[in-house]
Amino acid sequence: MNKFMYCVDGMVPEMEDKTDSRESEERDPVIAGQPVEVELEQPCISCGQKGVVNIISNLDLPYLGAAMQTTYICRACGFKHSDMITLENRGPLRHEAAIEKTEDLNLRVVRSNSGTIRIPEIGVEIEPGMASESFISNAEGILDRVEEVVMVLMRDAELDVHEKCSALLSELGKMKGGEKPFHLIVEDPYGNSAILGEKVKITSLTEEEAGRLKKGELTFDMSPPRIEGTGEDGGAGERGPLQ
């Protein structure tokens, strides 16, 4: 199986202003749902300077329940890292949605820094690594992220790779236009990632499945797609029709 690998940093939503210090004396702002900013003694892992803050915010996510987002920000160099943790122990889970029409592209996607996102029809996997961040997006936003990475790969690519990337961009365009149905899968060994919606299929991962989840790369399976009726296998042909 031929694969391209590219690391992906997630984006995080902008946080609100820090809580008034007088409020923190009266009640716990994290439990109350208000962001709280904490000064850290540790230096920044990027520049080594002091001035790192941790912003903690409580979230109430549909279908997922209570969650907490932590964002580390260095005031010296601007380095930022975010993570999201569900406050209920859900165990290892797989969320799967069939994106069959343009309205389905609005399905909300919550990805923690332990979540893996897959689009099997085009052989795409977004896997977490040490520097990956959590983010909240939607199905179309996931396609946009993949598209950005493919365009970066094309810049200095050799002819054969450039052609494969061009073909993949064409497929992504069809998906974003609602012309090509696809599956969106989110897997998380800790249950901290999800696709939010009534049509989402949620199943528990076995211990073996959770243990196989990889970290650190976004991969593109560039094997030839399966040609129906020929029995020829490929990365895009390993999955049956949408159900």
N, C-alpha and C positions, 0 to 999 in steps of 0.2 A: 504494500500500500504506500503510495507516494503521498507525502504530506509536507505542507509549508507550516512553519511554526513562527509565531510572532507574539510577544508579550503584550498584554493589554492592561492599561490602568483604567479603573472605573472612575466615573464622575460621581460627585455627591451633591445633593441639594444644598442650596445656601441655607445657613442656619440663621435664626433670628438673633436680635441683640441680646446681650447677656442679661440675666435677671438682676433687678435692683437689689443691692446688698441688704436693704432693710427687710425685703420679703423673706430672704433666706433665714432671718432670725426667727420668723414667725412660723414657717412651715417648710417642709421638704419640697423644693421647687422641681426636683426630678419626678417625684411621685405625683405632684400636682400637674405635671405636663409642661412645665416651663423649662426652657434650657438653662443650664447652669454652667459657668465657666470656672475651671480649676487651674491654677498655676502649678506647673510641674517643676520639680527640682532637677530632673534629668535633662542633659543637653540634647539638642536636636540630633537625630541619627543621620541627617543629611549634611549639615554644616558644622555641627559640634558646638554651636552657640547656645546660650541659655535663652529663655523667653518662650518656652513651649507651653501652650495651654491645651487643655482637654475640654471640649464642649460636649456635654451630655444632654440629650433630649429624649423625652418620652414620646412614643408614637402609638397611635391606635389605628391599625391597618385592617381594612375589610378582609374577611375570610381568614386572617392570620392572627388577629388579636393584638394584645399589648406587645410592644417591642421597644428596645432602647438603641439609639444611635449614638456612637461616640466618634468625635472628630478631633484628631490631633493636628494642631496648626502651629508652625514655627513663625514667630513674628519677625525673626531676623532674615530668613531666606524664603519664606512663603511655602515651605514644604507642608503638604497636607495628606493625612491618611484617615480614612473613615471605615467604620465597621458597624454592622447592625446585628443585634441579638434579639431573638424572640424570647419573651419572658415565660413561655410555657415549654416544657420539655416534650417536643413532638417526635423526637427520634429521627432516624434517617428517612428522608422522603423524596419521592419523585413526583413532580407536577408536570403534566403533559396536556397541551392544548392543540387542537386542529385549527389552523388558521386557514379558513376557506373563503373568506370574503373580506372586503376592505374594513368593515366594522370590527372584525376580529383583531385587526392591527392595533386597536386601542386597548387590548387586554394589558392590565398593569403587571409589570414584572419587578419583583423585589429580589435583589441578588446580594447576599452577604459575601464576605471575603472567603467563605468556604463553599460557595455555590459553583456548580458547573452548568453551563448552558450549551445545549446541542440543537442543531438543525440538521437532522440526518439526511434529508433529501439532497443537500449540497455538501455533506461531509464536514460541517463546521462544528468545532467545539471550542468554547471559551472556558478555560480552566483557571482556577485561582492559583496565586503564588504568594510569596512572602510580602510583596509590595502591592498586591491587588487591593482595591477598595470596594466597599459596598456601594450600591446605587439603586435608585428607584427609577424605572423607565417604563416603556411599553414595548409591545412586539415590534412595532415599526422602529423604535429607537434601537433595539437590538440589531435589526438589519442595517441601520445607519452606522453603528459601530463596526460591524463586519465590513461594510462598504469602505469606510475610512481606512481600515487596515489593508484591504486589498489594493487600494489606490497607492498606499505607501509602498507596498511590495512591487508595484508596477514600475516605479520610478527608475530603478537601475536594473530591472530584470532582463534576463536573456530572452530571446525571441519566443522559445517554447513556453517559458513561464509567463511571459507577457500575454500570450494568446490564451492561456488557461485562465489568467486573472480577468482578461477581457470577457471571456465566456461566463465567468462567475458573476461579474458585474451585470451582465445581461440577465442572468437568472435572478439576481437580487432585485433588479428593476421590475421584473415580472411579478415577483412576490410582493413588492411594495405597491404595485398597481392592482393587486387582487387577481392577477391572471394565472398565477401558479400557486395552488394550495401547498401548504407545508405543515410539518409538525414542529412545535416549539417545546423543548423539554428542559426542565430545570431540576437538577439533583443536588442534594445537600446532605452530607453525613450527619449534620446536627439539626436539620430541619429549619434552618434560619433563612432559607430562600424559598420563593414561591412565585407562582403565576396566580393572579387574583381574578376570579370570575366563576360564574355558575357552571360553565361548560368544561371546566378544567377537571381532568381526571387525576386523582391523588392516590398514590399507592406507597406502601412502606417498602423500603429497600431492605434486602437481607443483609446480614453482617458481611457476607462475602461481596455483595454488590457495593456496599458502602466502602469496603476496604479497597476496592479496585479504582475508586475515583482518583484521578491524577491531579497534579497541581503545576501551574507555572506557564502554560502556553495556550495560545489560540492556534488550532490546527485546521488546515483545509485538506480534505481528502480529494486528491486530484485524479483518482482512478476513474476510468471511463464509466459512465452511467450504464445501468442495466437496460438492454434493449428488449422490450416486451416481446415474448414469443420466441426468443433466441436462446434463453437460458444463460446469457453472458452476464457475469456478475460485475458489479462496480459499486463504488461508494454510494451513489445515489439510488442504487437498485436494491439495497439490502432491506428496504422497508416496503411493506405493502401499501395499498391505497388507504386514504384517510378513512378513519372509522369514528 
